[in-house]
Amino acid sequence: MILTALTGMTIFLAILIFFCLYRAFIGPTAADRVVSINIIATKVTVLIALITIVTDQDAFVDVALIYAMMGFIATICVSKYVEKGKLF
């Protein structure tokens, strides 16, 4: 029962990622695009965590943590680039 619910949540999150990807594509401003890409990174992190539970593979937790850190750093870099026009 729990496995079915977790699989359903995984599929639902995957569908929601495509809605966020559409929003990133049509976003009228750069800030909208940055926020939607950050949401995509967060949802992929949760997806990896759900896959960890479903497949009972503990190594995926490390992958989810690294992906979350990379998504955060990428969001900060892109936000700084959008705001000032240069990275460093």
N, C-alpha and C positions, 0 to 999 in steps of 0.2 A: 504494500500500500504506500509506504513512504517512498520507495524507489520510483513508483509511478508518478507521485506528486513531484519529486525532484526532477524527473525527466520532463514532465510537463512544464515546470518552471524554467528549465534550461531551454526548451524550444520557444517558450514565450519570450524570454530574454533575447534570444537570437533574432526573433522577429522585431522586437523593439529596437535592436541595434540598427536594422535597416531603416526604420523611421528616423533615427538620429542621423544616419548617413545621408538621407534625403534632406534633412534640415541643414546639414553642413554644406550640401551641394547648393541649395537655393538661398541660404542665409544672406540677407541683404547687407549685413555689415560683417566686418572681420571678427568682431566680438562674438556675434552669434555663431560663427564657425568655430571659434576657439572653444566656446562653451560646449557645443555639440560634440566636438572631438574629445573633449575631456569626459563627457558623459559616456561616449563610446568606450573609452579606455576603462572607465569605472565598471561598465557593464561587462566588458570582456574579463576583467579581474574577477567579478562575481561568477561569471560563467566558468572560469577555470576552477574556482573554489567549489562550485556545484559538481563539476565533472570529477573533482577530487573525491567528493563524498560518494558519488554514484559508482565510480570505478574502484574505490578503496585503495587509491594510490597516493601515499602521503608525500611523494616527491613533488607533486603538482602544487602543493602549498608554497614551496619555495619559488616556483615559477610564477605563481600569482603575486607574491610579494615583490619580486623583481619587476614584473610587468607594471604593478601599481607605482613603484618608484620611478620607472622610466616614463610612464604617463604623466606623472606629476612634474618631473623635470622638463619634459617636452612642452607641457602647458605653460610653465613659467617662462621658458625660452621664447615660445611663440608669442606670448602676451607681451613680453618685453620688446620683441621685434615689432609688433603691431603698434605699441605705444611710442617707441622712440625711433624706430627705423634702422637700428643696428643692434647686434647681439652683445658685443663687448665694448 
